Amino acid sequence: MRLERRRNASDAIFADEIGIEYGVLGDFRLRSAYQPIFAPHGRTLHAVAVEGLIEPHRAGRPVSPRVFFESIDVPDRLFVETMCRVLHLRNFHNIGVDGLDLFFNYNPMINDHPGRALAEIRLMSRHLGELGLAPRMLVCEITEQAADEALLARLVREMRRDGIRIAIDDFGTGHSTEERVSLLQPDIVKIDGGWFAEFCRHAAAERFFRPLVSSLHDRGAKVLVEGIEQSVHLRVALEGGVDLLQGFLLGRPALAGTIFNEEPLVIDALLGFDNKVVPLFARTLHQRR
């Protein structure tokens, strides 16, 4: 899909009758959705953050994000990514829950010039106060595409200087490796959901996953596992000692303006245990104390 050139992403953003903002690109309407991210506390999981995701609509019906993004011509992808990020930042207050952090995706290599990448970050940071956002509330997920490592390190330093935390996305696939962890020294490492689901099929998954989590902790990073869709995924992640969890088993993305469920999730119920059974991961945690 070829787009008419626009210099400012805000020119393509509008608000509906209740103040929820959306983007317009040709036949598409782009809406912000937020997926909760949880942290374990005792026998429950508590929402501590959300990830901003785009839900494209055409003719009033949802369209696969992959289909939408693959339809965008390369020269227009910077404009589209910028607009998506602006939508997530502007709509974040519509969640109506205080104390949550906001994760957003950022691919620095979508810029056609290093200077534009740096300018984009500085512009975003400069306008956060107008949206009622503090930099410490934001976590920038660096996508796993190949990149100029020197530029990538410079961009990360720029964001971190402004107070924005850094996450490496899709760890375990592509370019998201331990070498990139060493280079960027992220605050958070996101374990790729597809890789993790395949890993969980092995009988000794818990035993082999725990050292990986420990090694990332030793580097000063928290560990987030995404793609938690089955109880076995949750069990392996908890037994591994991860800090954060995300996935359809715990909560699906919800459009901006949807009532956010603040109720903690009961771990035993998610694992399929009743309160008379002590699951393995609980025994493991007890043994560590």
N, C-alpha and C positions, 0 to 999 in steps of 0.2 A: 504494500500500500504506500503510495507516494503522497506526502503531506505538503500542503502549502507552507512555505517558510514563515516562521514566526520568530521574533527575537526574544520574546518574553513568554515563558510558560504560563504566567498568570493570565495572559490574554485568552487562553483556552480553558480557563477554569471559571465555573459558575456556581451559584448556590441555589438549592431548591427552596421550597416554601418554608421549611423548618430550619434552614441554615446549614444543611449538610452540603459540602462542596463536592463537585464532580468535574471531570475533565471531558472535553469534547474533541474527538479526533475522527473526522469523516463521519462514518456511520456508527462509530463506537462511542459509548458513554463509559467513562472509567470511574469506578467508585472504590473508595478505601475500605478495606476489610482488615480486621485486627485479630490475630490468633494469640490466645493467652500462652504465656510461658510460666511454668510453675517451679517452685523450690520446695524440697521436702522439709517438713518440720514435724518430727516425731512420727506419728501414724497418719499424718495428713499431708496434702500438697496444697500450697497457697500460691495464688497468682501474684507474681511480682513484676511482670512485664508483659508487653505484647509485641508482636512483629507486624509491621505494616505491610500489607499485601494488596495488590491491585486485582479487582474483580471487573473484567471487561463485560459490557453488555452491548448487544446489537439487536435492534427490533424488540427491545424489552426483555430479551432472554440472555442469561449468562453465556459467555463464550470462554473456552479454555484459555487461560493466560498464555500458554505455550503457543497456541494458534494465533493469538493476537500479536505477541511479540515477534513471531516469525514472519508476520505480514508487514512489519515495519522495515522500510529500506534503511540500509546502513547509515546514510547521511542524516537520517531523522531520529536515530536512536538516542542521541544525546538529549534532544528536546523532549522525547517521550519519557526517558528516565528521570529527567529533571522535574517534569510535571508530576510524575508519580510520587516522587519524594516530597514535593511541595504539598500535594494532596494529603499525604500521611501526616505531615507536620501540622497542617491547618485543621485537620479533622480530629486530631488526637484528643482535644478537650471534650469532644462529643462522647467519649467513653463514659465520662461522668464519675470516674473513680480516681481518687488522689493516691499518690505514692507509687504509681506504676512507671516503669521505664519503657522507652520506645526503641525497638530494634528496627533499623532500616537497611536496605541493601544498597550497595554502592559499587559500581564497576568503574574504576578510574580510567581504564583503557578505552572507554567509550568516547572519551574526549579525543579530538584530532590534534591536540597540541598540549604539551605538558603545562604550559602557562594557564590554559583554560581550566585544567583540572584543579590547579591551586586556587584560581580565582573563584571557581564554583564553590569550593569549600569555605573560602573566606566570606563569600556573599551569604551562604547559608548561616554561618555562625553569627554574622552581623545582625540578622533579622530574627534570631530566635527569641529575643526579649519581647518583640512585638507580638509573638504568638503565645506568650506566657510560658515559654519553655526555657529551662536551664540546661546548659551543655551537659551537665552531669547526668541528666535524665536520658541521654541519647547513647545508643550503642550502634556504631557503624559496622555492618557486616561486609567485609571485603570478599567479593566473589572469587571463585577459584581460577578464573581465566589466567592465562600466561600474561606476564606484565614486565615492564621495565623495572627491575627490582630496586634500582636506585631511586626512581621516581616514586615507586610505591612506598618505600621507607620515608621519603620526604613528605608525602601526603599524610602518612600516619603520624609523623611528628607534628605536622600542622594541626591535625584534629586533636591530638592528645594535648597539645599546648593550649587549645581552646577549652579543654575539659571534657571532650567527647571520648568515650571509651571505644575500644577497638575489638572486634570479633573476627576471627577467621572462619569463613563459611565452608561447608562441604568438606571438612577434614576427612581424609581417608580416600579421596578421589582426586584425579587430575593433578593440579599444581598445589593443592592444599596439603602440604607435607610437613614433616618435622623441620625441614630446612626453612620453610616459610615461617614457622613458629619462631625459630631462632632469629630470623631476620626482623620480624615485626614485633615480637614480644607482646602478643595480644593479651588483653584482659580476659577474654573469653574465647574458647575454641568450641565450635559447633561440629559435632560428629554427624557426618552425612547419614540421613535416614535410610537410604537404600543400602549403603554399605553396612550399616548397623543391623538392618533386618537380615541380611545375608549372614552376617557374623553370628547372629543369635541362633542360627540353625545348627551350629556346631554344639556337640554335647558338652564340651568344656568351655563354653563361651564365657561364663562368669569368671573362671580361673584365669583366662587369658586377657579379659577386658580390664580387670582391676589394675594390673601393672601399667597399662596404657594410661589410665586415668591418673594414677599416681605420678607417672613421669610428667604429665602435663601440669599437675599441681606443683611439682617440684620446679617447674619453669615459671611459676607465678600466675598461671592461668586457671580460671574456673572452667568447668567442662559442662557443656550443654549437649544433650542428645535430642535430635529432632526426629520426626517420623515415628513417634511412639504410637503404634496402632494396635498392638496386641499385648496381652498381659505378660507374655514372656519377654517382650521388649522392655516393659517397665521393670520387671524383676531383675533382669540382667543389668540394667542401668543403675538401679538402686543398690544392688549388691556391689557394683563397681565403684560406688561412692561418688556419683556425679552430683553436680551442684544444681543443675537446671534441667527441665524436661519440657518437651513440646511435641504435640501430635494429636491426631484425631481421637485417640482413646481418651484423652484428657480434655480437649476442647477444640472445636472447629473454628475457622475464621468466621467472624460476624461483621456485617456491614456497619460502618460508622453510624451511630445513632441507635443501634440495637442495645437493649438493656444488658449491661454486663453483669454476669453472675459472679458475685464475690464470695460465695460459699466455698470453704475448703473442700477438697476431694478426699474421701476416705481411701487410703491405700489398700486396705484389706478387701474392700468391695471391688476395687479395680482389678485386684489380683485373683478375685474369685474365692477368697477365703471368708469364712464367718469369724466371729470374734472369739471362737473357742480354739481356733487353730493358730499356732504361731508359725508364720512362714519362715522359710530358710533365711531370707535376707535379714529378718529381725534378729534371728539367732546369731547371724554373722556380725551384725552391728553390736550386739551385746558382748560378743566375745572380744571385740576390739577395745571395749571400754576398760 
